[in-house]
Amino acid sequence: MESGQALPAKIKTVWRISAGCSFLVGLLITGGLLTATVIWQWSRLFWLISAGLTVAEVVIELALIPYRYRFWRYRISERDVEIESGFFFHQQTAIPINRIQNVTLEAGPILQWQKLQTVSIETAATSHKIESVLPETAQQLKQQIMALALEAKPDDR
């Protein structure tokens, strides 16, 4: 789906902040293991492994940001909403318009700070997300998807 819409570039900042939060959590866990090592004479191996895994996870997460950004696309047609992501672990999802029951806009504190919203598309069985788009785009997508869903007949295929 090369013709689909890409996410705004601001999403890279959100992903970097997410990696930073992962790093902080890893540091807290490593610090706890280091403290336990000192207090209860545990093996140094525990906190060394934790520190190594924390650093490796953050480095990998940061390295994958350009990859995630390049291969994440969405497109809305009269028949379905298509979401595509990944190259090595390629995933294509098509959500039939006639199955959509609700469209919700979500934004946590980091997304609000970056002025982004996530569009959550809900069917009876599951929920799919168009990650972090500009608020104007999110409103437009919500209106467009709901208008198409209201027009669709249950037996449309």
Phi and psi in degrees as GROMACS dihedral restraints (atoms count N, CA, C in turn):
[ dihedral_restraints ]
;  ai    aj    ak    al  type     phi  dphi    fc
    3     4     5     6     1   -64.9    20    10
    4     5     6     7     1   -23.6    20    10
    6     7     8     9     1   -86.6    20    10
    7     8     9    10     1     0.3    20    10
    9    10    11    12     1   -72.9    20    10
   10    11    12    13     1   170.2    20    10
   12    13    14    15     1   -81.1    20    10
   13    14    15    16     1   136.8    20    10
   15    16    17    18     1   -89.2    20    10
   16    17    18    19     1   163.0    20    10
   18    19    20    21     1   -76.9    20    10
   19    20    21    22     1   156.8    20    10
   21    22    23    24     1   -66.8    20    10
   22    23    24    25     1   152.7    20    10
   24    25    26    27     1   -62.6    20    10
   25    26    27    28     1   -22.6    20    10
   27    28    29    30     1   -60.0    20    10
   28    29    30    31     1   -22.1    20    10
   30    31    32    33     1   -63.0    20    10
   31    32    33    34     1   -28.1    20    10
   33    34    35    36     1   -61.7    20    10
   34    35    36    37     1   -38.6    20    10
   36    37    38    39     1   -64.6    20    10
   37    38    39    40     1   -41.2    20    10
   39    40    41    42     1   -62.1    20    10
   40    41    42    43     1   -43.7    20    10
   42    43    44    45     1   -65.5    20    10
   43    44    45    46     1   -36.3    20    10
   45    46    47    48     1   -65.9    20    10
   46    47    48    49     1   -41.8    20    10
   48    49    50    51     1   -63.7    20    10
   49    50    51    52     1   -39.8    20    10
   51    52    53    54     1   -60.6    20    10
   52    53    54    55     1   -41.5    20    10
   54    55    56    57     1   -64.0    20    10
   55    56    57    58     1   -39.1    20    10
   57    58    59    60     1   -63.4    20    10
   58    59    60    61     1   -40.0    20    10
   60    61    62    63     1   -64.9    20    10
   61    62    63    64     1   -40.4    20    10
   63    64    65    66     1   -60.3    20    10
   64    65    66    67     1   -40.4    20    10
   66    67    68    69     1   -62.5    20    10
   67    68    69    70     1   -43.7    20    10
   69    70    71    72     1   -63.1    20    10
   70    71    72    73     1   -42.1    20    10
   72    73    74    75     1   -63.3    20    10
   73    74    75    76     1   -43.6    20    10
   75    76    77    78     1   -61.3    20    10
   76    77    78    79     1   -39.5    20    10
   78    79    80    81     1   -64.2    20    10
   79    80    81    82     1   -39.9    20    10
   81    82    83    84     1   -62.7    20    10
   82    83    84    85     1   -43.9    20    10
   84    85    86    87     1   -64.6    20    10
   85    86    87    88     1   -44.5    20    10
   87    88    89    90     1   -62.6    20    10
   88    89    90    91     1   -42.2    20    10
   90    91    92    93     1   -61.3    20    10
   91    92    93    94     1   -40.9    20    10
   93    94    95    96     1   -62.8    20    10
   94    95    96    97     1   -41.9    20    10
   96    97    98    99     1   -68.2    20    10
   97    98    99   100     1   -36.6    20    10
   99   100   101   102     1   -64.2    20    10
  100   101   102   103     1   -43.0    20    10
  102   103   104   105     1   -61.9    20    10
  103   104   105   106     1   -44.4    20    10
  105   106   107   108     1   -62.6    20    10
  106   107   108   109     1   -36.0    20    10
  108   109   110   111     1   -63.0    20    10
  109   110   111   112     1   -42.5    20    10
  111   112   113   114     1   -70.6    20    10
  112   113   114   115     1   -45.7    20    10
  114   115   116   117     1   -71.3    20    10
  115   116   117   118     1   -47.8    20    10
  117   118   119   120     1  -106.7    20    10
  118   119   120   121     1    11.1    20    10
  120   121   122   123     1    54.2    20    10
  121   122   123   124     1    43.8    20    10
  123   124   125   126     1   -71.0    20    10
  124   125   126   127     1   166.3    20    10
  126   127   128   129     1   -66.0    20    10
  127   128   129   130     1   141.2    20    10
  129   130   131   132     1   -65.0    20    10
  130   131   132   133     1   -17.7    20    10
  132   133   134   135     1   -57.6    20    10
  133   134   135   136     1   -36.2    20    10
  135   136   137   138     1   -59.7    20    10
  136   137   138   139     1   -53.8    20    10
  138   139   140   141     1   -74.6    20    10
  139   140   141   142     1   -27.3    20    10
  141   142   143   144     1   -67.2    20    10
  142   143   144   145     1   -42.3    20    10
  144   145   146   147     1   -64.9    20    10
  145   146   147   148     1   -43.3    20    10
  147   148   149   150     1   -60.5    20    10
  148   149   150   151     1   -44.0    20    10
  150   151   152   153     1   -63.7    20    10
  151   152   153   154     1   -43.4    20    10
  153   154   155   156     1   -63.0    20    10
  154   155   156   157     1   -43.5    20    10
  156   157   158   159     1   -66.3    20    10
  157   158   159   160     1   -37.9    20    10
  159   160   161   162     1   -62.0    20    10
  160   161   162   163     1   -49.1    20    10
  162   163   164   165     1   -64.2    20    10
  163   164   165   166     1   -45.2    20    10
  165   166   167   168     1   -61.8    20    10
  166   167   168   169     1   -42.5    20    10
  168   169   170   171     1   -62.9    20    10
  169   170   171   172     1   -43.9    20    10
  171   172   173   174     1   -68.5    20    10
  172   173   174   175     1   -42.2    20    10
  174   175   176   177     1   -61.9    20    10
  175   176   177   178     1   -44.5    20    10
  177   178   179   180     1   -65.1    20    10
  178   179   180   181     1   -44.1    20    10
  180   181   182   183     1   -60.4    20    10
  181   182   183   184     1   -43.5    20    10
  183   184   185   186     1   -68.2    20    10
  184   185   186   187     1   -37.7    20    10
  186   187   188   189     1   -67.3    20    10
  187   188   189   190     1   -28.3    20    10
  189   190   191   192     1   -85.1    20    10
  190   191   192   193     1    -5.9    20    10
  192   193   194   195     1   -58.2    20    10
  193   194   195   196     1   -50.0    20    10
  195   196   197   198     1   -61.8    20    10
  196   197   198   199     1   -36.7    20    10
  198   199   200   201     1   -62.7    20    10
  199   200   201   202     1   -49.7    20    10
  201   202   203   204     1   -59.3    20    10
  202   203   204   205     1   -43.5    20    10
  204   205   206   207     1   -65.9    20    10
  205   206   207   208     1   -42.3    20    10
  207   208   209   210     1   -67.1    20    10
  208   209   210   211     1   -35.0    20    10
  210   211   212   213     1  -107.0    20    10
  211   212   213   214     1    17.9    20    10
  213   214   215   216     1  -106.6    20    10
  214   215   216   217     1   118.6    20    10
  216   217   218   219     1  -139.8    20    10
  217   218   219   220     1   157.5    20    10
  219   220   221   222     1  -143.0    20    10
  220   221   222   223     1   156.2    20    10
  222   223   224   225     1  -152.6    20    10
  223   224   225   226     1   143.2    20    10
  225   226   227   228     1  -119.0    20    10
  226   227   228   229     1   126.0    20    10
  228   229   230   231     1  -121.6    20    10
  229   230   231   232     1   179.7    20    10
  231   232   233   234     1   -69.2    20    10
  232   233   234   235     1   -19.8    20    10
  234   235   236   237     1  -100.5    20    10
  235   236   237   238     1   -31.9    20    10
  237   238   239   240     1  -159.2    20    10
  238   239   240   241     1   168.4    20    10
  240   241   242   243     1  -108.8    20    10
  241   242   243   244     1   124.4    20    10
  243   244   245   246     1  -109.3    20    10
  244   245   246   247     1   132.9    20    10
  246   247   248   249     1  -126.0    20    10
  247   248   249   250     1   128.8    20    10
  249   250   251   252     1  -131.3    20    10
  250   251   252   253     1   136.5    20    10
  252   253   254   255     1  -148.9    20    10
  253   254   255   256     1   153.5    20    10
  255   256   257   258     1    83.8    20    10
  256   257   258   259     1   153.7    20    10
  258   259   260   261     1  -115.4    20    10
  259   260   261   262     1   -56.6    20    10
  261   262   263   264     1   -70.7    20    10
  262   263   264   265     1   -44.5    20    10
  264   265   266   267     1  -109.8    20    10
  265   266   267   268     1    70.5    20    10
  267   268   269   270     1   -72.1    20    10
  268   269   270   271     1   131.5    20    10
  270   271   272   273     1  -133.7    20    10
  271   272   273   274     1   126.0    20    10
  273   274   275   276     1  -119.1    20    10
  274   275   276   277     1   128.0    20    10
  276   277   278   279     1  -123.7    20    10
  277   278   279   280     1   129.7    20    10
  279   280   281   282     1  -117.7    20    10
  280   281   282   283     1   120.8    20    10
  282   283   284   285     1  -106.5    20    10
  283   284   285   286     1   111.4    20    10
  285   286   287   288     1   -61.2    20    10
  286   287   288   289     1   134.2    20    10
  288   289   290   291     1   -57.4    20    10
  289   290   291   292     1   -39.3    20    10
  291   292   293   294     1   -71.7    20    10
  292   293   294   295     1    -7.5    20    10
  294   295   296   297     1   -97.9    20    10
  295   296   297   298     1   -10.5    20    10
  297   298   299   300     1   -74.7    20    10
  298   299   300   301     1   129.6    20    10
  300   301   302   303     1  -107.9    20    10
  301   302   303   304     1   -30.3    20    10
  303   304   305   306     1  -154.7    20    10
  304   305   306   307     1   149.4    20    10
  306   307   308   309     1  -128.7    20    10
  307   308   309   310     1   123.4    20    10
  309   310   311   312     1  -120.8    20    10
  310   311   312   313     1   141.3    20    10
  312   313   314   315     1  -103.1    20    10
  313   314   315   316     1   130.9    20    10
  315   316   317   318     1  -128.7    20    10
  316   317   318   319     1   148.2    20    10
  318   319   320   321     1  -158.0    20    10
  319   320   321   322     1   115.7    20    10
  321   322   323   324     1   -80.8    20    10
  322   323   324   325     1  -174.9    20    10
  324   325   326   327     1   -61.4    20    10
  325   326   327   328     1   -39.8    20    10
  327   328   329   330     1   -69.6    20    10
  328   329   330   331     1   -42.3    20    10
  330   331   332   333     1   -65.1    20    10
  331   332   333   334     1   -39.3    20    10
  333   334   335   336     1   -63.1    20    10
  334   335   336   337     1   -41.1    20    10
  336   337   338   339     1   -62.2    20    10
  337   338   339   340     1   -36.7    20    10
  339   340   341   342     1   -88.7    20    10
  340   341   342   343     1     1.9    20    10
  342   343   344   345     1    57.5    20    10
  343   344   345   346     1    55.0    20    10
  345   346   347   348     1  -131.0    20    10
  346   347   348   349     1   159.1    20    10
  348   349   350   351     1  -139.2    20    10
  349   350   351   352     1   150.4    20    10
  351   352   353   354     1  -101.8    20    10
  352   353   354   355     1   134.7    20    10
  354   355   356   357     1   -97.9    20    10
  355   356   357   358     1   116.9    20    10
  357   358   359   360     1  -103.4    20    10
  358   359   360   361     1   120.1    20    10
  360   361   362   363     1  -106.0    20    10
  361   362   363   364     1   118.5    20    10
  363   364   365   366     1  -111.5    20    10
  364   365   366   367     1   134.5    20    10
  366   367   368   369     1  -115.0    20    10
  367   368   369   370     1  -178.9    20    10
  369   370   371   372     1   -64.6    20    10
  370   371   372   373     1   -31.2    20    10
  372   373   374   375     1   -93.3    20    10
  373   374   375   376     1   -34.6    20    10
  375   376   377   378     1  -155.9    20    10
  376   377   378   379     1  -177.3    20    10
  378   379   380   381     1  -133.3    20    10
  379   380   381   382     1   139.7    20    10
  381   382   383   384     1  -124.7    20    10
  382   383   384   385     1   151.9    20    10
  384   385   386   387     1  -125.2    20    10
  385   386   387   388     1   137.2    20    10
  387   388   389   390     1   -99.0    20    10
  388   389   390   391     1   106.8    20    10
  390   391   392   393     1   -65.4    20    10
  391   392   393   394     1   131.7    20    10
  393   394   395   396     1    36.3    20    10
  394   395   396   397     1    86.9    20    10
  396   397   398   399     1  -116.8    20    10
  397   398   399   400     1   167.5    20    10
  399   400   401   402     1   -62.9    20    10
  400   401   402   403     1   149.0    20    10
  402   403   404   405     1   -56.1    20    10
  403   404   405   406     1   -39.1    20    10
  405   406   407   408     1   -63.7    20    10
  406   407   408   409     1   -42.1    20    10
  408   409   410   411     1   -65.6    20    10
  409   410   411   412     1   -40.5    20    10
  411   412   413   414     1   -61.3    20    10
  412   413   414   415     1   -45.4    20    10
  414   415   416   417     1   -62.3    20    10
  415   416   417   418     1   -43.1    20    10
  417   418   419   420     1   -62.7    20    10
  418   419   420   421     1   -44.4    20    10
  420   421   422   423     1   -62.6    20    10
  421   422   423   424     1   -43.4    20    10
  423   424   425   426     1   -59.9    20    10
  424   425   426   427     1   -48.6    20    10
  426   427   428   429     1   -64.6    20    10
  427   428   429   430     1   -42.9    20    10
  429   430   431   432     1   -64.0    20    10
  430   431   432   433     1   -46.4    20    10
  432   433   434   435     1   -65.7    20    10
  433   434   435   436     1   -44.6    20    10
  435   436   437   438     1   -67.3    20    10
  436   437   438   439     1   -36.4    20    10
  438   439   440   441     1   -64.0    20    10
  439   440   441   442     1   -44.0    20    10
  441   442   443   444     1   -65.4    20    10
  442   443   444   445     1   -38.8    20    10
  444   445   446   447     1   -66.5    20    10
  445   446   447   448     1   -37.1    20    10
  447   448   449   450     1   -70.1    20    10
  448   449   450   451     1   -32.4    20    10
  450   451   452   453     1   -75.9    20    10
  451   452   453   454     1   -29.1    20    10
  453   454   455   456     1   -69.3    20    10
  454   455   456   457     1   141.9    20    10
  456   457   458   459     1   -92.5    20    10
  457   458   459   460     1   149.1    20    10
  459   460   461   462     1   -56.6    20    10
  460   461   462   463     1   -29.0    20    10
  462   463   464   465     1   -96.3    20    10
  463   464   465   466     1     6.8    20    10
  465   466   467   468     1   -64.6    20    10
  466   467   468   469     1   136.4    20    10
